[in-house]
Amino acid sequence: MLVALILFLSGIAVGLTCRATVAVGLSALVVALSGMVWIARWDVSVVSLLVLFAHLTAVQAGYLLGAYLRVRSDGA
């Protein structure tokens, strides 16, 4: 849960300051780090795939919120 919160906040920061390509890079980094953890633990299960999905969702939701706030402040 704490990791998802950190990823959500980093997604907001990316959305406020950068373009979507940085969010894609951040998502790729999350997938790569999850893959390294799976290799280290030698455990790939449905639960770990759901956790990866939740982490990617947190990043994307944060990015969308940050981008929305950036557009709202630019247009107002």
VENHUZI-V326303 format. One record per helix or strand. SS is the DSSP state (h for helix, s for strand). FROM is the first residue (numbers start at 0). LEN is the number of residues. If there is no record, write none. Layout:
SS | FROM | LEN
SS | FROM | LEN
//
This chain:
h | 1 | 16
h | 19 | 22
h | 45 | 30
//
